[in-house]
Amino acid sequence: DERYRPCYDVVGHATQDLPAGTLLQIGDRHTHTIAGVAPRFAAKVTLAPEQPIPYYLALGRRLARSVSAGQPLTVADVLTPQDSTLWQLRQAQDSLFEAPA
């Protein structure tokens, strides 16, 4: 049923220049913020290297490459271990909802 398909993600956009190697961690002022990254709503897409990474998949990870202020963080920008439970759950969700009906 199309009504139950994921339609949106919360993704991150850099609010400042973030150099490669930056650890994306909780900000000083709130437990649901990532320092230097602002959350934004975006249409849900399947995880792929140049697609925006969901906000909480980025949390606690290091940047593989630099991201300029104002740019979205992509899957390729973030070092995400494939054995992450959250990562595996998102891949399973993508597989389930991207399968032909």
N, CA, C and O of each residue as an XYZ file, in Angstrom:
404
protein
N       0.841     -1.171      0.000
C       0.000      0.000      0.000
C       0.891      1.241      0.000
O       1.719      1.408      0.896
N       0.731      2.091     -0.975
C       1.558      3.288     -1.135
C       1.505      4.226      0.076
O       2.456      4.969      0.317
N       0.418      4.203      0.832
C       0.303      5.112      1.981
C       1.326      4.816      3.061
O       1.610      5.681      3.890
N       1.887      3.611      3.072
C       2.802      3.225      4.136
C       4.260      3.225      3.707
O       5.127      2.790      4.465
N       4.537      3.697      2.522
C       5.916      3.780      2.057
C       6.601      5.009      2.642
O       5.977      6.064      2.763
N       7.876      4.887      3.006
C       8.606      6.072      3.459
C       8.681      7.099      2.328
O       8.968      6.751      1.183
N       8.426      8.337      2.650
C       8.429      9.402      1.634
C       9.522     10.438      1.865
O       9.987     11.069      0.916
N       9.936     10.619      3.115
C      10.893     11.668      3.463
C      11.978     11.117      4.377
O      11.791     10.123      5.080
N      13.104     11.791      4.342
C      14.208     11.549      5.271
C      14.586     12.883      5.891
O      14.337     13.941      5.312
N      15.176     12.828      7.048
C      15.868     13.982      7.605
C      17.331     13.762      7.227
O      17.929     12.747      7.583
N      17.893     14.717      6.509
C      19.285     14.624      6.047
C      20.060     15.808      6.610
O      19.460     16.760      7.108
N      21.369     15.759      6.537
C      22.195     16.823      7.085
C      22.831     17.688      6.020
O      23.250     17.206      4.968
N      22.897     18.982      6.315
C      23.612     19.957      5.491
C      24.659     20.621      6.378
O      24.367     21.002      7.511
N      25.866     20.758      5.864
C      26.939     21.378      6.632
C      26.623     22.856      6.879
O      26.269     23.580      5.948
N      26.748     23.298      8.118
C      26.546     24.705      8.449
C      27.876     25.447      8.490
O      27.916     26.667      8.653
N      28.947     24.705      8.344
C      30.297     25.269      8.296
C      31.143     24.314      7.474
O      30.739     23.177      7.229
N      32.318     24.768      7.045
C      33.218     23.864      6.344
C      33.648     22.763      7.308
O      34.087     23.039      8.425
N      33.518     21.525      6.870
C      33.870     20.368      7.692
C      34.998     19.604      6.988
O      34.781     19.043      5.915
N      36.184     19.576      7.571
C      37.298     18.877      6.924
C      37.168     17.361      7.019
O      36.510     16.837      7.918
N      37.794     16.677      6.094
C      37.861     15.213      6.147
C      38.408     14.803      7.506
O      39.304     15.455      8.043
N      37.874     13.735      8.055
C      38.307     13.238      9.352
C      37.496     13.774     10.516
O      37.644     13.298     11.642
N      36.628     14.771     10.261
C      35.787     15.333     11.327
C      34.871     14.251     11.885
O      34.220     13.531     11.128
N      34.821     14.139     13.211
C      33.886     13.227     13.864
C      32.554     13.952     13.999
O      32.484     15.017     14.613
N      31.509     13.387     13.437
C      30.175     13.985     13.504
C      29.546     13.557     14.817
O      29.072     12.431     14.964
N      29.551     14.480     15.767
C      29.091     14.148     17.111
C      28.035     15.129     17.589
O      27.810     16.176     16.983
N      27.398     14.767     18.683
C      26.327     15.581     19.241
C      26.867     16.969     19.579
O      27.960     17.116     20.127
N      26.061     17.990     19.233
C      26.445     19.362     19.509
C      26.353     19.702     20.985
O      25.813     18.928     21.775
N      26.873     20.841     21.352
C      26.926     21.271     22.751
C      25.565     21.622     23.332
O      25.372     21.512     24.543
N      24.616     22.042     22.497
C      23.394     22.622     23.040
C      22.181     21.712     23.022
O      21.161     22.046     23.624
N      22.258     20.594     22.363
C      21.052     19.763     22.268
C      21.438     18.336     21.921
O      22.367     18.117     21.144
N      20.743     17.375     22.480
C      21.086     15.976     22.250
C      20.680     15.462     20.872
O      21.105     14.377     20.475
N      19.876     16.208     20.142
C      19.469     15.760     18.807
C      20.072     16.612     17.705
O      19.489     16.743     16.628
N      21.228     17.188     17.965
C      21.917     17.958     16.938
C      23.291     17.360     16.689
O      23.894     16.767     17.584
N      23.769     17.518     15.487
C      25.131     17.137     15.133
C      25.887     18.438     14.942
O      25.465     19.287     14.157
N      26.995     18.609     15.645
C      27.783     19.835     15.568
C      28.190     20.120     14.127
O      28.779     19.264     13.466
N      27.879     21.321     13.636
C      28.260     21.737     12.291
C      27.347     21.230     11.195
O      27.633     21.417     10.013
N      26.240     20.583     11.575
C      25.330     19.996     10.587
C      23.893     20.360     10.958
O      23.487     20.195     12.109
N      23.132     20.851      9.995
C      21.728     21.198     10.223
C      20.826     20.140      9.584
O      21.096     19.689      8.470
N      19.759     19.742     10.280
C      18.823     18.778      9.694
C      17.880     19.459      8.708
O      17.470     20.600      8.915
N      17.546     18.757      7.648
C      16.573     19.241      6.666
C      15.758     18.051      6.162
O      16.253     16.927      6.087
N      14.502     18.324      5.822
C      13.677     17.287      5.213
C      14.014     17.186      3.727
O      14.277     18.191      3.068
N      14.003     15.964      3.216
C      14.253     15.719      1.795
C      13.439     14.502      1.377
O      13.072     13.670      2.207
N      13.165     14.412      0.102
C      12.486     13.228     -0.419
C      13.354     12.010     -0.135
O      14.574     12.060     -0.296
N      12.728     10.915      0.288
C      13.459      9.687      0.593
C      14.029      9.095     -0.685
O      13.340      8.992     -1.700
N      15.282      8.712     -0.621
C      15.937      8.015     -1.729
C      16.641      6.787     -1.164
O      16.927      6.716      0.032
N      16.915      5.832     -2.027
C      17.667      4.648     -1.635
C      19.115      5.046     -1.372
O      19.670      5.878     -2.091
N      19.728      4.459     -0.351
C      21.120      4.753     -0.049
C      22.004      4.448     -1.246
O      21.957      3.353     -1.807
N      22.806      5.428     -1.628
C      23.768      5.288     -2.724
C      24.854      6.332     -2.475
O      24.600      7.332     -1.802
N      26.052      6.120     -3.001
C      27.178      6.992     -2.668
C      26.921      8.502     -2.766
O      27.306      9.239     -1.859
N      26.302      8.967     -3.808
C      26.134     10.417     -3.964
C      24.769     10.923     -3.502
O      24.420     12.074     -3.764
N      24.004     10.092     -2.827
C      22.715     10.509     -2.282
C      22.912     11.048     -0.859
O      23.857     10.655     -0.175
N      22.032     11.940     -0.415
C      22.136     12.442      0.957
C      22.026     11.301      1.969
O      21.227     10.380      1.801
N      22.835     11.377      3.010
C      22.785     10.357      4.055
C      21.765     10.783      5.114
O      21.752     11.946      5.518
N      20.924      9.875      5.564
C      20.017     10.215      6.652
C      20.802     10.714      7.874
O      21.864     10.191      8.212
N      20.253     11.722      8.507
C      20.903     12.457      9.597
C      21.511     11.549     10.656
O      22.688     11.691     10.988
N      20.734     10.629     11.184
C      21.242      9.808     12.286
C      22.164      8.680     11.826
O      22.840      8.078     12.660
N      22.215      8.375     10.537
C      23.227      7.443     10.049
C      24.600      8.104     10.054
O      25.621      7.418     10.108
N      24.627      9.435      9.998
C      25.898     10.165     10.009
C      26.447     10.351     11.429
O      27.658     10.464     11.615
N      25.572     10.383     12.413
C      25.982     10.649     13.788
C      26.990      9.608     14.279
O      26.780      8.403     14.145
N      28.076     10.101     14.845
C      29.108      9.222     15.402
C      30.105      8.712     14.377
O      30.978      7.911     14.708
N      29.985      9.164     13.143
C      30.884      8.718     12.069
C      31.868      9.827     11.706
O      31.640     10.998     12.011
N      32.943      9.453     11.063
C      33.938     10.418     10.575
C      33.693     10.706      9.100
O      33.193      9.869      8.348
N      34.066     11.920      8.721
C      33.957     12.286      7.303
C      35.120     11.680      6.520
O      36.277     11.779      6.930
N      34.805     11.064      5.410
C      35.807     10.492      4.519
C      36.432     11.578      3.644
O      37.562     11.439      3.175
N      35.685     12.655      3.433
C      36.165     13.769      2.617
C      35.548     15.055      3.160
O      34.574     15.022      3.911
N      36.120     16.164      2.777
C      35.648     17.463      3.238
C      34.283     17.782      2.649
O      33.958     17.373      1.535
N      33.480     18.529      3.428
C      32.170     18.987      2.983
C      32.122     20.492      3.227
O      32.390     20.952      4.337
N      31.784     21.255      2.199
C      31.715     22.714      2.306
C      30.415     23.150      2.961
O      29.396     22.468      2.856
N      30.459     24.287      3.634
C      29.266     24.859      4.258
C      28.155     24.981      3.221
O      28.384     25.424      2.096
N      26.944     24.578      3.621
C      25.777     24.657      2.743
C      25.543     23.419      1.898
O      24.487     23.288      1.278
N      26.496     22.516      1.860
C      26.364     21.306      1.055
C      25.729     20.178      1.866
O      25.936     20.092      3.077
N      24.960     19.313      1.205
C      24.427     18.144      1.917
C      25.532     17.124      2.168
O      26.478     17.016      1.388
N      25.405     16.385      3.255
C      26.301     15.260      3.494
C      25.753     14.078      2.710
O      24.558     13.786      2.769
N      26.619     13.405      1.984
C      26.202     12.247      1.203
C      26.726     10.969      1.839
O      27.569     11.002      2.735
N      26.218      9.856      1.366
C      26.676      8.552      1.857
C      28.190      8.430      1.670
O      28.878      7.922      2.555
N      28.717      8.887      0.533
C      30.151      8.778      0.254
C      30.995      9.688      1.141
O      32.188      9.439      1.315
N      30.396     10.737      1.703
C      31.143     11.651      2.568
C      31.453     11.042      3.931
O      32.381     11.483      4.608
N      30.689     10.037      4.337
C      30.741      9.523      5.704
C      31.267      8.092      5.719
O      30.835      7.249      4.933
N      32.203      7.835      6.621
C      32.706      6.472      6.801
C      31.691      5.711      7.640
O      31.612      5.903      8.853
N      30.923      4.859      7.002
C      29.869      4.117      7.691
C      30.196      2.629      7.638
O      30.225      2.036      6.560
N      30.440      2.033      8.785
C      30.736      0.597      8.770
C      29.519     -0.206      8.337
O      28.398      0.043      8.779
N      29.761     -1.155      7.477
C      28.675     -1.977      6.959
C      28.069     -2.882      8.026
O      26.979     -3.419      7.827
N      28.760     -3.064      9.165
C      28.220     -3.914     10.225
C      27.378     -3.122     11.228
O      26.955     -3.673     12.244
N      27.132     -1.850     10.959
C      26.277     -1.033     11.823
C      24.840     -1.546     11.742
O      24.301     -1.717     10.648
N      24.219     -1.792     12.897
C      22.839     -2.277     12.923
C      21.903     -1.272     12.265
O      21.025     -1.662     11.496
N      22.076      0.012     12.554
C      21.219      1.033     11.948
C      21.381      1.053     10.436
O      20.397      1.176      9.706
N      22.612      0.934      9.964
C      22.887      0.889      8.521
C      22.192     -0.323      7.891
O      21.560     -0.202      6.841
N      22.309     -1.485      8.529
C      21.682     -2.702      8.004
C      20.162     -2.591      7.989
O      19.514     -3.059      7.053
N      19.590     -1.973      9.024
C      18.139     -1.776      9.040
C      17.693     -0.859      7.906
O      16.664     -1.107      7.276
N      18.456      0.192      7.645
C      18.085      1.098      6.553
C      18.192      0.388      5.201
O      17.345      0.584      4.330
N      19.216     -0.423      5.027
C      19.335     -1.170      3.769
C      18.167     -2.139      3.608
O      17.653     -2.308      2.502
N      17.748     -2.769      4.690
C      16.598     -3.678      4.624
C      15.333     -2.902      4.285
O      14.508     -3.375      3.503
N      15.171     -1.719      4.863
C      14.009     -0.874      4.541
C      14.033     -0.497      3.063
O      13.012     -0.585      2.380
N      15.183     -0.084      2.576
C      15.299      0.276      1.163
C      14.927     -0.906      0.268
O      14.200     -0.748     -0.713
N      15.429     -2.085      0.613
C      15.136     -3.281     -0.181
C      13.643     -3.602     -0.175
O      13.073     -3.946     -1.211
N      13.023     -3.491      0.973
C      11.615     -3.802      1.106
C      10.745     -2.846      0.282
O       9.834     -3.280     -0.423
N      11.029     -1.559      0.375
C      10.156     -0.583     -0.266
C      10.557     -0.262     -1.700
O       9.791      0.385     -2.415
N      11.724     -0.693     -2.137
C      12.112     -0.483     -3.516
C      11.778     -1.685     -4.390
O      11.885     -1.622     -5.615
N      11.375     -2.781     -3.752
C      10.994     -3.990     -4.504
C       9.736     -3.720     -5.316
O       8.866     -2.973     -4.870
N       9.626     -4.309     -6.487
C       8.415     -4.125     -7.285
C       7.172     -4.592     -6.525
O       7.205     -5.611     -5.835
N       6.103     -3.858     -6.652
C       4.863     -4.209     -5.960
C       4.164     -5.369     -6.628
O       3.102     -5.795     -6.173
